[in-house]
Every structure is written in C-alpha cells, then in structure tokens.
Amino acid sequence: MADISRTCPHCGSRLEKWRVPEDATWSEEFFFVCFNDDCSYYQRGWDWMKLQFNQRASYRYAVNPTSGGSMPLPVWSDSATREMIVDDSEGEGE
C-alpha cells in the first residue's frame, strides 16, 4: 500500500475508508473518500457535471490506497454510496 495522506486537500476533512462494490471494475478492496458535503471539490462538481454533460451528478475526492493516486468518485446525491463506508479499523493488519 502506498504511503498516502488521509486528509482531503480540498477541505481538510479526514478521508473515510470506503468499500469498493463487488461489481466494480476496480481491483482494490477499498478507497479513501471525502464525504464532507461542504467540500469545495464536491460542491464544484455539481456545476461542472451539469455544464459538461448535462447530468445531475457530482464527484467526491477519492484516493486509491494501492497506487496513492487521486480520482473523482461519481455520485448522484449527498447520500449516494455512504452505505459503503466501513469501520476504519476493519481490515487492519492485512
């Protein structure tokens, strides 16, 4: 696992451990994701997606723990994908 920051660079919130859905194309078991609804990255995403794709969607800041690379995690509402947040101690030592 890459040495990564667990802090969102856009708002300073702690990134949550988020379980990647089983049917996703990503091979990782989890990502670290910012779930702060006031995050500027998330807030700007609504306008950007509407202007670029005419879609009511946004994205949350996410980090791949294997590569350390950041990426947008698409969401369609404030509550979307929150059920995939896992206890941070889950899977420790793996």
Backbone as a ProteinNet text record, in pm:
[ID]
protein_1_A
[PRIMARY]
MADISRTCPHCGSRLEKWRVPEDATWSEEFFFVCFNDDCSYYQRGWDWMKLQFNQRASYRYAVNPTSGGSMPLPVWSDSATREMIVDDSEGEGE
[TERTIARY]
84.9	0	89.7	54.5	129.9	112.7	213.3	203.8	122.2	-1.9	-92.6	-144.3	-183.4	-245.7	-391.6	-441.1	-581.3	-661.7	-610	-676.8	-711.3	-833.2	-874.9	-799.2	-732.4	-659.2	-751	-878.8	-974.1	-1045.1	-1063.7	-1138.1	-1074.2	-974.8	-907.8	-977.4	-1087	-1158.5	-1082	-1104.1	-1044	-1113.9	-1036	-1092.4	-1143.6	-1260.5	-1323.6	-1283.1	-1268.8	-1243.3	-1375.2	-1372.1	-1493.1	-1474.5	-1565.6	-1558.3	-1599	-1512.2	-1540.9	-1647.4	-1752.6	-1856.8	-1799.6	-1856.2	-1807.5	-1813.7	-1913.7	-1929.1	-1854.3	-1773.3	-1696.4	-1577.9	-1526.5	-1411.4	-1278.3	-1278.9	-1156	-1118.5	-991.6	-947.2	-921.9	-916.5	-892.7	-1015.2	-990.5	-1099.6	-1162.8	-1083	-1135.7	-1057.7	-1119.4	-1056.6	-1073.4	-1003.8	-1025.8	-1098	-1212.4	-1301.1	-1341.9	-1352.6	-1402.4	-1555.3	-1621.4	-1767.9	-1819.1	-1736.9	-1779.8	-1864.9	-1993.1	-2083.3	-2050.2	-1971.9	-1930.2	-1795.5	-1734.6	-1605.4	-1617.6	-1522	-1528.2	-1519.7	-1445	-1432.9	-1569.7	-1638.6	-1771.8	-1872.4	-1869.3	-1963.2	-1945.3	-1821.8	-1796.2	-1836.5	-1831.7	-1864.3	-2005.4	-2100.4	-2239.3	-2250.7	-2191.3	-2197.3	-2118.6	-2001.5	-1917.3	-1986.6	-2045.6	-2114.3	-2236.2	-2305.9	-2421.9	-2377	-2272	-2222.9	-2159.7	-2081.3	-2008.1	-2094	-2182.6	-2255.9	-2407.3	-2455.9	-2597.9	-2652.1	-2575.7	-2612.8	-2625.8	-2723.3	-2736.8	-2652.9	-2525.2	-2430.4	-2312.9	-2231.5	-2108	-2005.5	-1900.9	-1797.4	-1733.9	-1683.5	-1613.2	-1465.3	-1378.9	-1235.6	-1206.8	-1133.5	-1100	-953.3	-897	-758.1	-751.9	-678.9	-653.6	-538	-559.5	-453.8	-339.1	-361.1	-256.1	-155.5	-206.9	-119.3	-90.8	-180.1	-169.1	-226.4	-277.5	-334.3	-473.1	-503.3	-636.1	-723.7	-855.4	-951	-1086.2	-1175.1	-1311.7	-1396	-1476.1	-1570.3	-1708.6	-1771.9	-1901.3	-2012	-2097.9	-2214.3	-2332.5	-2451.9	-2573.3	-2657.5	-2612.5	-2682.3	-2588.7	-2630.5	-2550	-2532.6	-2633.8	-2629.3	-2574.1	-2554.8	-2509.4	-2378.2	-2371.6	-2256.3	-2213.1	-2282.7	-2243.3	-2255.3	-2343.5	-2358.6	-2233.4	-2140.9	-2017.4	-1902.5	-1928	-1825.1	-1810.1	-1685.5	-1659.9	-1585.2	-1595.9	-1522.3	-1374.5	-1309.5	-1169.4	-1077.3	-1116.3	-1031.9	-1050.5	-1155.1	-1183.6	-1071.2	-1017.9	-915.3	-775.8	-757.5	-623.9	-532.2	-409.9	-310.3	-310.7	-391.3	-394.8	-281.4
-117.4	0	124.1	218.8	343.2	424.1	507.4	596.9	717.5	727.6	832.1	916.4	1037.8	1126.8	1086.6	1088.5	1058.2	1185.9	1296.9	1425.9	1478.1	1526.7	1583.9	1715.2	1729.8	1853	1971.5	1944.9	2049.3	2110.1	2032	2083.7	2051.2	1963.9	1928.5	1820.8	1764.1	1658.6	1526.9	1443.2	1309.8	1223.8	1151.6	1061.9	935.5	891	770.8	649	536.4	411.1	367.7	342.3	314.9	184	91.2	-40.3	-29.9	-75.4	-77.1	-184.2	-151.2	-250.5	-372.2	-487.4	-612.7	-612.4	-546.8	-550	-436.3	-360.9	-251.3	-307	-226.7	-270	-247.3	-174.6	-154.7	-284.7	-313.8	-436.5	-417.4	-292.2	-265.8	-302.6	-336.1	-366	-239.6	-132.9	-8.8	110.4	228.3	357.2	442.2	554.7	655.7	770.4	813.4	908.7	1021	1142.8	1256.8	1260.3	1250.3	1256.1	1385.7	1488.8	1619.5	1686.9	1707.2	1768.7	1915	1977.3	2116.2	2126.6	2015.4	2015.5	2090.8	2178.8	2258.2	2170.5	2062.7	1970.5	1910.4	1862.8	1804.6	1910.5	2027.1	2133.5	2181	2203	2246.3	2139.2	2014.9	1904.4	1908.8	1957.4	1964.9	2054.2	2173.3	2266	2212.2	2156.5	2106.9	1994	1899.8	1788.2	1836.1	1936.9	1991.9	2061.6	2142	2214.6	2122.9	2027.2	1940.4	1828.4	1770.9	1651.1	1660.9	1777.3	1795.9	1685.4	1653.8	1549.4	1607.2	1558.4	1594.3	1495	1526.7	1439.8	1524.9	1467.8	1530.6	1419.8	1449.9	1351.9	1390.3	1289	1308.8	1277	1345.2	1321.7	1183	1102.1	966.4	938	848.9	807.4	655.3	604.8	461.9	428.8	343.8	316.6	233.1	165.5	85.2	172.8	264.5	349.4	484.8	526.9	659.8	768.5	730.5	826.9	872.3	999	1051.1	1044.8	1048.4	1038.9	1088.5	1120	1155	1027.4	1022.5	912.5	966.9	925.8	981	950.2	1050	1033.5	1108.8	1068.5	1128.4	1197.8	1191.1	1260.2	1271.8	1350.5	1364.9	1231.8	1147.6	1021.4	904	923.4	813.5	754.2	626.7	542.3	549.4	625.2	632.7	497.6	411.7	280	193.6	237.5	163.5	208.4	308	348.6	235.7	198.2	89	141.2	66.5	98.2	103.4	211.3	233.9	125.2	56.1	-48.4	-181.6	-190.3	-312.5	-340	-458.9	-498.5	-451.8	-394.9	-351.3	-472.5	-451.9	-558.1	-651.8	-626	-714.3	-683.3
0	0	0	-82.6	-91.9	36.6	68.2	182.9	138.2	187.4	140.3	254.9	221.7	319.2	334.4	456.5	482.9	500.6	447.5	458	319.5	302.2	174.4	151.4	36.9	9.3	-23.2	-46.6	-82.9	37.4	144.7	260	394.3	395.6	520.2	601.5	551	623.3	615.5	714.2	715	609.8	531.8	430.8	498.4	454.7	509.8	427.3	494.8	424.8	360.9	229.9	152.7	75.8	94.4	29.5	-117.5	-204.8	-348.9	-375.4	-449.1	-479.1	-552.1	-523	-582	-734.1	-792.9	-938.1	-1008.7	-934.3	-994.3	-1073.1	-1162.3	-1242.6	-1171.4	-1059.5	-982.3	-911.4	-901	-835.1	-685.4	-638.6	-496.8	-413.7	-286.4	-194.5	-138.6	-125.7	-70.9	-124.3	-110.9	-138.2	-12.8	-7.4	94.5	25.9	83.1	15.8	111.4	57.5	134.5	124.1	237.5	240.9	303.1	303.4	352.6	244.5	273.1	175.3	147.3	233.6	213.3	141.7	106.6	38.1	-95.2	-123.1	-246.2	-371.4	-366.4	-480.5	-514.1	-411.3	-426.3	-471.1	-409.7	-443.9	-587.9	-632	-770.4	-871.6	-830.8	-920.6	-975.7	-895.9	-942.8	-1065.8	-1060.6	-1174.3	-1293.8	-1266.7	-1374.9	-1452.4	-1379.6	-1445.7	-1524.6	-1472.6	-1543.3	-1672	-1662.3	-1779.8	-1884.4	-1841	-1933.4	-1993	-1910.2	-1952.7	-1936.3	-1889.7	-1862.6	-1771.2	-1667.8	-1572.7	-1432.6	-1357.9	-1216.4	-1137.7	-1124	-1055.2	-1008.4	-923.6	-881	-860.8	-786.5	-755.1	-623.4	-556.3	-430.1	-451.1	-376.1	-383.7	-326.5	-401.1	-356.9	-383.9	-302.6	-318.1	-324.8	-422.6	-435.5	-341.1	-239.4	-142.5	-199.6	-309.9	-370.9	-444.5	-525.2	-605.9	-540.5	-450.5	-391.4	-480.5	-597.9	-691.8	-650.7	-680.4	-650.3	-774.6	-750.6	-860.4	-813.2	-908	-870.3	-855.6	-750.6	-732	-762.5	-873.4	-913.1	-812.2	-788.5	-701.3	-761	-727.7	-782.6	-675.6	-547.9	-439.7	-320	-219.5	-98.2	-25.9	-31.6	42.7	-38.5	-168.4	-255.2	-206.9	-199.8	-165.9	-19.1	63.1	204.6	273.9	225.4	286.8	269.5	184.9	159.9	251	337.9	434.7	536.3	565	659	781.6	887.9	1010.2	977.2	1015.1	981.1	1034.1	1139.9	1196	1123.3	1040.6	966.8	867.6	870.5	775	813.1	933.2	973.2	984.8	944.1	953.6	836.4	735.7	618.1	526.3
[MASK]
++++++++++++++++++++++++++++++++++++++++++++++++++++++++++++++++++++++++++++++++++++++++++++++

